Amino acid sequence: MACSLASFASPVPLGTALAMIFRLLPLLLLSAADEWEPLRGILQLYFPIRDMAFTAGTAQGRRFTFEKGKTKTSSPLPMASSSKFPVAIAIAGVVSDGHLSFDTFAHEVFPWWSSSNSDSRSRVTLRHLLSFTSGFYWPDASGFVPCLGANASQYSPEACAKEIYQQAPFEFEPGSTWSYNSFHLQVAGAMAASAAKISTQELLQRYLIKPLRLNSTQWLGGENPGLAGNMMTTADDYDRILRAFVGNELFPEAISTEMERDYLDGVKVSNASTFLVTLLGHYSMCNYFECFPPKLQSFTESCRKRNIHMDAGLFGYYPMVDRSKGMYMQIATATMPTSQKTFYAPTIASMALRLLSKFWVDRALGVQEEEMEENRGIDAVWNLTEGLLQKSGLTNTFSSAAAVWAGLKQEELMV
Protein backbone atom coordinates (compact mmCIF):
# COMPACT_ATOMS: atom_id res chain seq x y z
CA MET A 1 0.00 0.00 0.00
CA ALA A 2 1.58 3.28 -1.12
CA CYS A 3 0.79 5.36 1.94
CA SER A 4 3.29 6.81 4.39
CA LEU A 5 3.85 9.68 6.77
CA ALA A 6 4.66 11.81 3.76
CA SER A 7 0.95 11.75 3.04
CA PHE A 8 0.49 13.96 6.10
CA ALA A 9 3.43 16.29 5.56
CA SER A 10 1.15 19.27 5.05
CA PRO A 11 -1.27 20.43 7.75
CA VAL A 12 -4.34 18.19 7.85
CA PRO A 13 -7.24 18.59 10.28
CA LEU A 14 -7.13 15.89 12.95
CA GLY A 15 -10.59 14.58 12.10
CA THR A 16 -9.73 14.28 8.40
CA ALA A 17 -6.38 12.59 8.98
CA LEU A 18 -7.58 10.03 11.50
CA ALA A 19 -10.65 9.33 9.42
CA MET A 20 -8.26 8.49 6.56
CA ILE A 21 -6.54 5.97 8.81
CA PHE A 22 -9.77 4.14 9.53
CA ARG A 23 -10.94 4.23 5.94
CA LEU A 24 -7.72 2.41 5.12
CA LEU A 25 -8.23 -0.34 7.72
CA PRO A 26 -10.50 -2.51 5.53
CA LEU A 27 -7.84 -2.40 2.83
CA LEU A 28 -5.19 -3.33 5.37
CA LEU A 29 -7.24 -6.29 6.52
CA LEU A 30 -7.86 -7.52 3.00
CA SER A 31 -4.22 -7.21 2.00
CA ALA A 32 -2.69 -8.20 5.33
CA ALA A 33 0.44 -10.28 4.98
CA ASP A 34 0.00 -11.34 8.60
CA GLU A 35 -2.18 -10.62 11.61
CA TRP A 36 -0.06 -7.61 12.59
CA GLU A 37 -0.48 -5.69 9.34
CA PRO A 38 -3.46 -3.56 10.48
CA LEU A 39 -1.50 -2.46 13.54
CA ARG A 40 1.54 -1.59 11.43
CA GLY A 41 -0.65 0.57 9.25
CA ILE A 42 -2.10 2.44 12.22
CA LEU A 43 1.32 3.05 13.76
CA GLN A 44 2.85 4.18 10.50
CA LEU A 45 -0.01 6.56 9.73
CA TYR A 46 -0.39 7.97 13.23
CA PHE A 47 1.06 11.41 12.59
CA PRO A 48 0.93 12.89 16.15
CA ILE A 49 3.90 10.65 17.07
CA ARG A 50 6.50 10.82 14.33
CA ASP A 51 9.24 8.90 16.13
CA MET A 52 8.57 5.79 18.17
CA ALA A 53 9.17 2.14 18.81
CA PHE A 54 6.31 -0.19 19.72
CA THR A 55 6.45 -3.71 21.11
CA ALA A 56 3.85 -6.20 22.32
CA GLY A 57 3.77 -9.72 23.65
CA THR A 58 2.82 -12.15 26.38
CA ALA A 59 4.60 -13.96 29.20
CA GLN A 60 5.98 -16.31 26.54
CA GLY A 61 7.85 -13.47 24.86
CA ARG A 62 7.70 -10.56 22.48
CA ARG A 63 5.45 -11.08 19.47
CA PHE A 64 5.63 -7.74 17.69
CA THR A 65 8.17 -4.98 17.05
CA PHE A 66 7.71 -1.73 15.16
CA GLU A 67 10.02 1.25 14.65
CA LYS A 68 9.38 4.63 13.05
CA GLY A 69 11.56 7.69 12.56
CA LYS A 70 14.74 8.04 14.59
CA THR A 71 13.58 5.95 17.55
CA LYS A 72 14.66 2.31 17.58
CA THR A 73 14.05 -0.36 20.19
CA SER A 74 17.74 0.05 21.06
CA SER A 75 17.57 3.85 21.43
CA PRO A 76 18.35 5.09 24.98
CA LEU A 77 15.34 7.06 26.20
CA PRO A 78 14.64 9.06 29.38
CA MET A 79 11.66 7.55 31.17
CA ALA A 80 10.53 10.45 33.37
CA SER A 81 7.66 9.03 35.46
CA SER A 82 7.77 5.69 33.65
CA SER A 83 10.79 5.09 35.92
CA LYS A 84 8.54 4.40 38.90
CA PHE A 85 7.02 1.03 38.03
CA PRO A 86 10.37 -0.75 37.45
CA VAL A 87 11.64 0.57 40.79
CA ALA A 88 8.55 -0.79 42.53
CA ILE A 89 9.19 -4.17 40.88
CA ALA A 90 12.75 -4.20 42.25
CA ILE A 91 11.52 -3.27 45.74
CA ALA A 92 8.90 -6.01 45.53
CA GLY A 93 11.77 -8.43 44.96
CA VAL A 94 13.23 -7.41 48.31
CA VAL A 95 9.83 -8.10 49.88
CA SER A 96 9.66 -11.48 48.16
CA ASP A 97 13.06 -12.37 49.62
CA GLY A 98 11.74 -11.68 53.12
CA HIS A 99 13.90 -8.71 54.08
CA LEU A 100 10.73 -6.76 54.91
CA SER A 101 7.03 -6.79 54.08
CA PHE A 102 4.76 -4.27 52.43
CA ASP A 103 3.40 -3.56 55.91
CA THR A 104 6.77 -2.98 57.59
CA PHE A 105 6.82 0.40 59.31
CA ALA A 106 9.50 2.89 58.31
CA HIS A 107 10.53 3.24 61.96
CA GLU A 108 11.27 -0.50 62.05
CA VAL A 109 14.02 0.05 59.47
CA PHE A 110 15.27 3.57 60.23
CA PRO A 111 16.21 4.18 63.91
CA TRP A 112 15.79 7.95 63.46
CA TRP A 113 12.17 7.64 62.23
CA SER A 114 9.65 8.42 64.97
CA SER A 115 7.78 5.51 66.56
CA SER A 116 5.70 7.75 68.81
CA ASN A 117 1.92 7.41 68.44
CA SER A 118 1.67 11.19 68.70
CA ASP A 119 3.61 11.53 65.43
CA SER A 120 1.55 10.38 62.43
CA ARG A 121 4.76 9.58 60.56
CA SER A 122 5.18 6.61 62.92
CA ARG A 123 2.37 4.88 61.01
CA VAL A 124 4.03 5.07 57.56
CA THR A 125 4.58 1.64 55.98
CA LEU A 126 6.30 0.50 52.81
CA ARG A 127 2.83 -0.07 51.32
CA HIS A 128 1.93 3.57 51.95
CA LEU A 129 5.15 4.73 50.31
CA LEU A 130 4.73 2.58 47.19
CA SER A 131 1.09 3.59 46.78
CA PHE A 132 1.87 7.30 47.37
CA THR A 133 -0.46 7.47 50.36
CA SER A 134 2.24 7.94 53.02
CA GLY A 135 1.31 11.54 53.82
CA PHE A 136 4.13 13.39 52.06
CA TYR A 137 2.89 16.32 49.98
CA TRP A 138 4.12 18.66 47.27
CA PRO A 139 2.05 21.24 45.34
CA ASP A 140 2.82 19.62 41.99
CA ALA A 141 3.94 16.22 40.69
CA SER A 142 7.62 16.70 41.50
CA GLY A 143 8.91 17.26 45.03
CA PHE A 144 12.11 18.95 46.10
CA VAL A 145 14.58 18.79 48.93
CA PRO A 146 18.34 19.30 48.36
CA CYS A 147 19.12 15.57 48.09
CA LEU A 148 16.84 15.35 45.04
CA GLY A 149 18.58 18.25 43.30
CA ALA A 150 21.86 18.84 41.50
CA ASN A 151 23.93 17.49 44.41
CA ALA A 152 21.97 14.25 44.78
CA SER A 153 25.05 12.09 44.21
CA GLN A 154 26.69 13.54 47.33
CA TYR A 155 24.08 11.87 49.55
CA SER A 156 23.66 8.27 50.61
CA PRO A 157 20.16 6.84 50.04
CA GLU A 158 19.46 6.78 53.78
CA ALA A 159 20.72 10.34 54.24
CA CYS A 160 18.36 11.44 51.48
CA ALA A 161 15.46 9.57 53.09
CA LYS A 162 16.26 11.29 56.39
CA GLU A 163 16.34 14.69 54.71
CA ILE A 164 12.93 14.02 53.15
CA TYR A 165 11.66 12.94 56.59
CA GLN A 166 12.94 16.16 58.13
CA GLN A 167 12.16 18.69 55.40
CA ALA A 168 9.42 17.48 53.04
CA PRO A 169 5.86 18.63 53.82
CA PHE A 170 3.97 15.89 55.66
CA GLU A 171 0.29 16.80 55.48
CA PHE A 172 -1.87 13.68 55.79
CA GLU A 173 -2.53 10.69 58.00
CA PRO A 174 -0.84 7.68 56.32
CA GLY A 175 -3.29 5.74 54.18
CA SER A 176 -5.84 8.56 54.04
CA THR A 177 -4.79 10.65 51.05
CA TRP A 178 -3.08 10.06 47.71
CA SER A 179 -0.56 12.71 46.72
CA TYR A 180 1.70 12.16 43.72
CA ASN A 181 5.30 13.28 44.23
CA SER A 182 8.87 11.99 44.27
CA PHE A 183 9.29 11.74 48.04
CA HIS A 184 7.47 8.45 48.62
CA LEU A 185 9.50 6.29 46.24
CA GLN A 186 12.85 7.79 47.22
CA VAL A 187 12.17 6.82 50.84
CA ALA A 188 10.79 3.41 49.83
CA GLY A 189 13.94 2.58 47.88
CA ALA A 190 16.20 3.56 50.76
CA MET A 191 14.00 1.61 53.19
CA ALA A 192 14.14 -1.59 51.11
CA ALA A 193 17.88 -1.22 50.50
CA SER A 194 18.57 -0.69 54.22
CA ALA A 195 16.46 -3.72 55.13
CA ALA A 196 18.44 -5.83 52.66
CA LYS A 197 21.74 -4.25 53.81
CA ILE A 198 22.67 -3.16 50.28
CA SER A 199 22.79 0.16 48.44
CA THR A 200 19.91 1.40 46.30
CA GLN A 201 21.95 0.89 43.13
CA GLU A 202 22.77 -2.66 44.28
CA LEU A 203 19.06 -3.23 44.88
CA LEU A 204 18.25 -2.21 41.31
CA GLN A 205 21.03 -4.41 39.98
CA ARG A 206 20.21 -7.49 42.06
CA TYR A 207 16.43 -7.46 41.77
CA LEU A 208 15.87 -6.07 38.28
CA ILE A 209 18.79 -5.29 35.99
CA LYS A 210 20.86 -8.48 36.35
CA PRO A 211 18.09 -11.11 36.41
CA LEU A 212 16.46 -9.60 33.32
CA ARG A 213 19.77 -8.81 31.57
CA LEU A 214 18.90 -5.14 31.14
CA ASN A 215 22.17 -4.16 29.52
CA SER A 216 21.05 -0.64 28.57
CA THR A 217 19.29 0.40 31.78
CA GLN A 218 20.49 2.71 34.53
CA TRP A 219 19.24 5.23 37.08
CA LEU A 220 21.12 8.51 37.13
CA GLY A 221 22.28 10.06 40.39
CA GLY A 222 25.18 7.92 41.55
CA GLU A 223 24.66 6.13 44.86
CA ASN A 224 21.51 8.20 45.46
CA PRO A 225 19.67 7.74 42.15
CA GLY A 226 16.48 9.63 41.44
CA LEU A 227 14.09 6.70 41.63
CA ALA A 228 10.93 8.50 40.56
CA GLY A 229 12.18 9.88 37.25
CA ASN A 230 15.86 9.26 36.45
CA MET A 231 15.68 5.95 34.60
CA MET A 232 17.40 5.68 31.22
CA THR A 233 16.55 2.59 29.22
CA THR A 234 15.55 1.22 25.83
CA ALA A 235 12.34 -0.28 24.51
CA ASP A 236 14.18 -3.62 24.32
CA ASP A 237 14.95 -3.53 28.04
CA TYR A 238 11.54 -2.24 29.09
CA ASP A 239 9.96 -5.02 27.02
CA ARG A 240 11.82 -7.54 29.19
CA ILE A 241 10.46 -5.86 32.32
CA LEU A 242 6.87 -6.00 31.09
CA ARG A 243 7.17 -9.61 29.92
CA ALA A 244 8.66 -10.68 33.26
CA PHE A 245 5.95 -8.90 35.22
CA VAL A 246 3.14 -10.44 33.17
CA GLY A 247 4.69 -13.86 33.70
CA ASN A 248 5.37 -13.37 37.45
CA GLU A 249 8.95 -14.26 36.66
CA LEU A 250 10.66 -12.23 39.39
CA PHE A 251 8.36 -13.06 42.31
CA PRO A 252 5.16 -15.01 43.08
CA GLU A 253 1.76 -13.95 41.78
CA ALA A 254 0.70 -12.96 45.29
CA ILE A 255 3.27 -10.15 45.22
CA SER A 256 2.04 -8.96 41.81
CA THR A 257 -1.52 -8.94 43.13
CA GLU A 258 -0.52 -6.59 45.95
CA MET A 259 1.16 -4.30 43.43
CA GLU A 260 -2.01 -4.20 41.30
CA ARG A 261 -4.55 -3.40 44.02
CA ASP A 262 -6.58 -0.21 43.78
CA TYR A 263 -5.06 1.97 46.49
CA LEU A 264 -7.39 4.91 45.80
CA ASP A 265 -10.54 3.04 46.78
CA GLY A 266 -11.96 5.05 49.67
CA VAL A 267 -8.92 7.33 49.75
CA LYS A 268 -8.97 11.10 49.31
CA VAL A 269 -6.91 12.73 46.56
CA SER A 270 -4.84 15.80 47.37
CA ASN A 271 -5.61 19.02 45.56
CA ALA A 272 -2.25 18.76 43.77
CA SER A 273 -3.05 15.33 42.31
CA THR A 274 -6.72 15.43 41.31
CA PHE A 275 -5.70 16.29 37.76
CA LEU A 276 -3.63 13.10 37.43
CA VAL A 277 -6.45 10.84 38.61
CA THR A 278 -8.75 12.46 36.07
CA LEU A 279 -6.23 12.11 33.27
CA LEU A 280 -4.77 8.68 34.03
CA GLY A 281 -6.94 6.68 36.46
CA HIS A 282 -6.65 5.18 39.93
CA TYR A 283 -3.27 4.20 41.41
CA SER A 284 -1.72 0.91 42.41
CA MET A 285 1.92 0.54 43.47
CA CYS A 286 3.71 2.94 41.14
CA ASN A 287 1.31 2.21 38.28
CA TYR A 288 -2.12 3.43 37.25
CA PHE A 289 -5.32 1.44 36.83
CA GLU A 290 -6.10 2.40 33.26
CA CYS A 291 -9.68 3.48 32.60
CA PHE A 292 -10.83 3.81 28.96
CA PRO A 293 -12.97 5.09 27.37
CA PRO A 294 -12.37 8.47 29.00
CA LYS A 295 -14.36 8.71 32.18
CA LEU A 296 -16.59 11.71 32.65
CA GLN A 297 -17.49 10.19 36.00
CA SER A 298 -15.66 8.47 38.86
CA PHE A 299 -13.42 5.44 38.38
CA THR A 300 -15.70 2.54 37.48
CA GLU A 301 -15.93 -1.07 38.59
CA SER A 302 -15.56 -2.15 34.96
CA CYS A 303 -12.16 -0.46 34.87
CA ARG A 304 -11.14 -2.38 37.96
CA LYS A 305 -12.29 -5.68 36.43
CA ARG A 306 -10.33 -5.06 33.23
CA ASN A 307 -7.19 -4.98 35.43
CA ILE A 308 -5.10 -3.01 32.95
CA HIS A 309 -2.11 -1.19 34.42
CA MET A 310 0.21 1.40 32.94
CA ASP A 311 2.87 3.90 34.01
CA ALA A 312 2.69 6.78 31.54
CA GLY A 313 5.64 9.17 31.44
CA LEU A 314 5.68 12.90 30.78
CA PHE A 315 7.63 12.49 27.54
CA GLY A 316 5.02 10.16 26.04
CA TYR A 317 6.37 6.74 27.08
CA TYR A 318 3.42 4.40 27.66
CA PRO A 319 4.14 0.91 29.08
CA MET A 320 1.04 -1.18 29.74
CA VAL A 321 0.14 -4.59 31.19
CA ASP A 322 -3.26 -6.23 30.72
CA ARG A 323 -3.34 -8.78 33.53
CA SER A 324 -6.75 -10.20 32.59
CA LYS A 325 -5.52 -11.11 29.08
CA GLY A 326 -1.93 -11.90 29.99
CA MET A 327 -0.46 -9.45 27.51
CA TYR A 328 1.64 -6.29 27.45
CA MET A 329 2.45 -3.51 25.00
CA GLN A 330 4.42 -0.30 25.04
CA ILE A 331 4.63 2.94 23.10
CA ALA A 332 8.29 3.95 23.32
CA THR A 333 8.88 7.60 22.57
CA ALA A 334 10.50 10.57 24.27
CA THR A 335 9.38 14.04 23.26
CA MET A 336 10.41 16.96 25.43
CA PRO A 337 7.70 19.58 25.98
CA THR A 338 9.18 22.95 25.07
CA SER A 339 6.66 25.06 26.97
CA GLN A 340 4.08 24.87 29.73
CA LYS A 341 1.41 25.16 27.05
CA THR A 342 2.37 21.82 25.48
CA PHE A 343 3.34 20.11 28.74
CA TYR A 344 0.93 17.17 28.48
CA ALA A 345 0.68 16.90 24.69
CA PRO A 346 3.09 13.90 24.38
CA THR A 347 1.18 11.96 27.06
CA ILE A 348 -2.20 12.67 25.49
CA ALA A 349 -0.89 11.67 22.05
CA SER A 350 0.23 8.31 23.43
CA MET A 351 -3.07 7.78 25.24
CA ALA A 352 -4.96 8.31 21.99
CA LEU A 353 -2.66 5.89 20.16
CA ARG A 354 -3.19 3.30 22.87
CA LEU A 355 -6.94 3.60 22.28
CA LEU A 356 -6.45 3.13 18.55
CA SER A 357 -4.03 0.24 18.76
CA LYS A 358 -4.86 -2.13 21.61
CA PHE A 359 -7.80 -3.84 19.90
CA TRP A 360 -5.50 -4.80 17.03
CA VAL A 361 -2.75 -5.96 19.39
CA ASP A 362 -5.23 -8.19 21.23
CA ARG A 363 -6.59 -9.48 17.94
CA ALA A 364 -3.14 -10.42 16.66
CA LEU A 365 -2.23 -12.08 19.97
CA GLY A 366 -5.47 -14.07 19.92
CA VAL A 367 -6.73 -12.65 23.21
CA GLN A 368 -9.45 -10.32 21.88
CA GLU A 369 -12.81 -11.36 23.31
CA GLU A 370 -14.97 -8.50 22.07
CA GLU A 371 -16.08 -7.26 18.69
CA MET A 372 -14.57 -3.99 17.60
CA GLU A 373 -16.80 -1.15 18.72
CA GLU A 374 -17.93 1.26 16.04
CA ASN A 375 -16.63 4.18 18.09
CA ARG A 376 -13.15 2.67 18.33
CA GLY A 377 -12.00 4.87 15.47
CA ILE A 378 -11.92 8.56 14.76
CA ASP A 379 -14.84 9.52 17.02
CA ALA A 380 -13.33 7.70 19.99
CA VAL A 381 -9.94 9.35 19.59
CA TRP A 382 -11.47 12.77 19.13
CA ASN A 383 -13.87 12.33 22.05
CA LEU A 384 -11.11 10.91 24.24
CA THR A 385 -8.94 13.94 23.69
CA GLU A 386 -11.75 16.45 24.05
CA GLY A 387 -12.99 14.70 27.20
CA LEU A 388 -9.54 14.70 28.77
CA LEU A 389 -9.08 18.38 28.03
CA GLN A 390 -12.44 19.31 29.54
CA LYS A 391 -12.30 17.08 32.61
CA SER A 392 -8.70 17.93 33.48
CA GLY A 393 -9.12 21.67 32.99
CA LEU A 394 -6.68 21.85 30.09
CA THR A 395 -9.11 23.71 27.84
CA ASN A 396 -7.37 26.91 28.91
CA THR A 397 -4.20 25.48 27.37
CA PHE A 398 -5.60 23.59 24.39
CA SER A 399 -8.75 24.94 22.77
CA SER A 400 -9.45 21.62 21.03
CA ALA A 401 -8.01 18.21 20.21
CA ALA A 402 -6.55 19.70 17.03
CA ALA A 403 -4.59 22.18 19.16
CA VAL A 404 -2.94 19.28 21.01
CA TRP A 405 -1.65 17.76 17.80
CA ALA A 406 -0.54 21.14 16.47
CA GLY A 407 1.43 21.69 19.66
CA LEU A 408 3.35 18.47 19.14
CA LYS A 409 5.01 19.92 16.05
CA GLN A 410 6.93 22.26 18.35
CA GLU A 411 8.37 19.54 20.57
CA GLU A 412 11.89 18.12 20.54
CA LEU A 413 12.72 14.44 20.20
CA MET A 414 15.01 13.18 22.96
CA VAL A 415 17.00 10.50 21.13
N, C-alpha and C positions, 0 to 999 in steps of 0.2 A: 504494500500500500504506500503510495507516494505522498506521505503526509509527515511533516516534521515540525519542530519548533519554529522553523523559518516561516511556517504558515502564519504564525502569530507575531511576526517581527514588528508589524505596525500596530498602533493602538487599536484594540478590539474591545467593545463592551463586554463585561464579564458574562452577562447572560448569553450573548451571541456566541462567545468562544466556548463556554462550557456546554451550551446546547449542541455545538458542532461535535464535541467529544462524544456525546451520547447518541447523536445521529450516526456516528461512525461505528458504534458498538455492534450493531447487527452485522455489519460488514466484517468486523474483526472476528466475530463468532463463526461466520460462515467460512472465512478463509484461515481460521486459526490452525497454525502448524502444531500447536500443543495446547494444553489446558491453560497455560499461562499467557497466551497471546493477548486476550482482552485486557489483562492487567498491564502488560507492557505498553499497549496502546494508550491506556489512561495515563500512565506515568510519563510517557514520552510527550503527550499532548498537554499535560498539566502545566500551563505557562506560569502560574504564580511562583513555582519553585523551579528555577532554571538549572540548579546544580544540586544533585542528590545521589545517594545510594539508597537502595531499598532491599531488604532481605526478609524472608519469611520461612517458617518451618515448624517442626514439631519436636517432641523430645527425642525422636529418632535422628534428627539432624536437619540441616538447612535444605530446603527444597527449591528456593528461588533466589536469584540475585539479579539486580538491575543497577545500572550506573548511567548517569546523565551529566553532561557538562564536565567541570573540572573535578568533581567529587567522585572518588573511587572508594571501594570498600576498605582499601588500605590507607586512605587519607587520614592523617591525624586531625581530630576535630575537638574543639573545646565543648564540654558537655553542659556547662552552666548547671542548672538545677537537675538535669538528668544524671548528675553525679551521685545524687542521694540514694537512689535505690540500690546500686551496687555496694555502697558502703553499708547499708542496712543488711544486705545479704552476708557480707563479711562478718559483721557483728553477730548475726544469727548463728554463724558457724561457731563462734566462741560460746554462745549459749548451748548449742548442740553438744559441744565438748564438755559441758558441765562446769565451766569456770564461774558462771553466774547464771541467773535466770532472768526472764523478762521482768519478773517482779522483785528483783533485787533492788534494795534501796540504795541511792547514791551514797548515803552516809555509811553503808556497810562496806564500801570500797574505799572511799576517801575519808581519812581520819579528821580532816578539817571541815567536812560538811556537817552542818548542824543535825543533831538527832533529837533536839528538844521539841516536844509537842507544841510548844508555843510558836515555833518557827515553821511556817507551812512548807518551807523547802525540805524539811525533814521527811516529808511524805513523797518526794520525787523518786520514781522508779525508772529503770531502764525502759520499760514499756511506755511510760509517759514521755520520755525523751525521744524515742523512735517514732511515736505517733504525734509529736509536736503539741502535746497537751501538758507539758511539765509545769507551765506557769511563766516561763520566760516570754518577754514581749519586746517587740520593736515596731515602730510606726509604719514600716514598709516590709517588703519581703527579704530584706538583707539582714542587718544586725551587725553592730560594730562595737568592739572593744579593741585596744591596741594589739592584742595577740592575734587578731584576725586581719590586721592591716599589713603594711609594707614590711614590717619587722617580724612577721609571723615565725620565720625560721629561727629566730633567736630564742624562742620559747620551747619548752618541753610540752608534750600534750597535756600532762597533768597541771603544769603551771598555767596553761591557757584555760583549762577547765576551771581552775581556781579563780582566775581573773574574771571569767564570765560569772561565776558564782558571786563574786564580790562587787562587780560593777554593772552587769547587765540588768535592765529593769525586770523585776519579778512581780507580776501584777495579779496572778490568778492562783486559786487553790489547784494543786495538781489534779489532773483528770477532769477538771470542770470546763476548760476553755481551750479551743484550738487556736493557735497563733503561729503563723508560718514565718520562721526566721532561721538564721544559721546557728543560733546558740545551742539548740537542743542536740543536734547531731554531733557538733564538736565535743560537747560534754559526753555524749553517749560513746563516741569512739575512744576517748580517753578512759572512760570508765571500764569498757570492755578490755582495752589493752592492759590497764592496771590489774584487772582481775586475772588476766592470763599471764601477767608478769612479762609482757613484751611491749615494744613500742607500737605506736599506731601504724607506722609504715610496715613493721613486721606483721602486724595483724592483717593488713591488706594483702601482703605477699602470701602469708601462710593460708589464709582462708578464702582467697579469691584469685589472685593473679597467678600463683604457681599451679594450683590444682587445675585451673582451666587453661593454662598455657597462654596467658594474655601478654604476648610479647611486646605489644605496642601500647600498653596501658600504664599510666602513672598518675599520682596526685601531686600537684605542685605545692611547695611550701616546706620542703625539707622534712625535719623530724616532727614538725607540727603542721601537717598538710591541711589545707582548707577542704574539709570533708564535704561540705554542702554544695560546693560549686567549682572545685579546682581540678576535676578529673579531665585528663587528656586521653583519648582512646580512638579506636577506629571502628567502623561498622563491623569488620570481621571479628574484633574482640567482643564488642557488645552483643553480637549474635551468639557467641559462645555463652555469655552470661544468661541471656534469655532462654536459650535451649536448656541449659543446666537447671535453671529455676523451674521451667515447665516440667522437667523430668525429675524434680526433687533429687538431683544428683549430689548436691553438696550437704544436704541434711534431710532428715525424715519429713514426710508430708505434714506431720503435726506442727513442725516449726513453720512451714510455709503457710499453713492455715492461720496461725497467729499473726503472721505478717500481712495477711489478706483480709483481716477482720475490718469492719467498718468502725473506726474509732471516733466518728463524729455523730454516731447515733446517741441522741440525748445530751450532746455536748454543745455548749455555746460556741460561737465563732467570734473572735475578736474583731473590732471595727477595722483593723488593718488587713484582715484576711478574708472578709466577706466576698470581696471581688474574686478571689481565687476559687472559692467554693462554687460561685456562680459560673465561672468560666470553665472549670476543670472537673468538678465533682467532689464527692466525699473523700476522706483520707484514710489510708491504712498505715502501714509502717513505711514511710518514705516513698509511697506511691499512692496515686489517686484511683478511686473507684470511678471508672469512666461511665458517663451517662449520656448516651445519644439515643434518639435525636435530642437537640438542645432543649433543655428543660426550662419552661417558663413557669415552673412550680418547684416545690421542694424535691430533693432527691427521692427517687421512687423505689418501691420494692422490686420492680422489674429490673432496675439497674443493678440492685444488689444480687438478684438471682443470676443475671448474666455473668457476674464475677469476672469482669474484664478490668485489668489494672494497667496503668501506664504512669510514666514519670516524665512528662513533657518538660523540655528545657526552653529557656528564653530565646535561644538562637534558632529554634525550630526543630530540634531533635525530638523524635517521638517514638520511644520504645514502648511496646505494648505486649501484654500477655493475656490470652483468653483462657482462663483456667477451665471453664466449662467445656471447651472444645479441644483443649490440649494443644493449642497452637500459639505461635508468637509472630510478630512482625515488627519492623522498625522503619521509620523514615529518618534517614541519616543526612542531615544538612546542618550547616552552621552559618547563619546570616546575621551579621552584627547590626542591630538597629542604630541608625545614625542620628536619631533625634527622639525626644520624648514622644513626639507625635506618632512615630511609627514603632513604638516600643514593643507592642504585642503583635504586630503584623506577621512576623515569621511563625509564631505559635499558632495564630488563627489559620494561616495558610496550611500548616501541617494538619490541623484538626479537620479542615475541609477535605484535604486529600485522604485522610484516614476514612472519612465517611464515604468518599467515592470508591475507595479501593478494597475495603475489608471483605465485602460480599464476594468479590472475585478471587481474593486470596482463599477464603473459606471454600469456595467452589472448586478451585484447583486442588486444594488439599483434601477434598472429599469430606469435609466436616460441615458443609452448609446444610442446615435443616429447614430453612425457610425459603419460600419463593422470593424473588427480587421484588421489592416494593416499587410501585410506580413512582413514588416520590424520592427514590434513591438517587435520582440524577440531578439535573440542573436546579429544580425547585428546592430540593433538599439542601444543596450546597448554599444556594442563595439565602434560603430561610435560616439555615444554621448560622451563617455569618451575621445576618441582620438581627437574629435573635440574641446572639452573643453580644453584639454591640449595644443593643437596647438594655438587656438585663444587667450588663456589667457597667453601664454608664459611660461607655466609650463613644457614644454618639457625639459627644463634644469634640472628640478627636477625629473620628471617621464619620463623615456624613452618611455613608452608605457602604455596602459591601464592595462596590467598585473602587471606592477610595482606599480600602485596605490593599487591594491588589496594585493600585497605582503607586501607593507608598512603597511597596516592595521593590520597585525599580530603583529606588534611591539607596537601597541597602548594600552593604559590602560583604562579599563572600569571605569566610575565614578559613581558607585552605592554603 
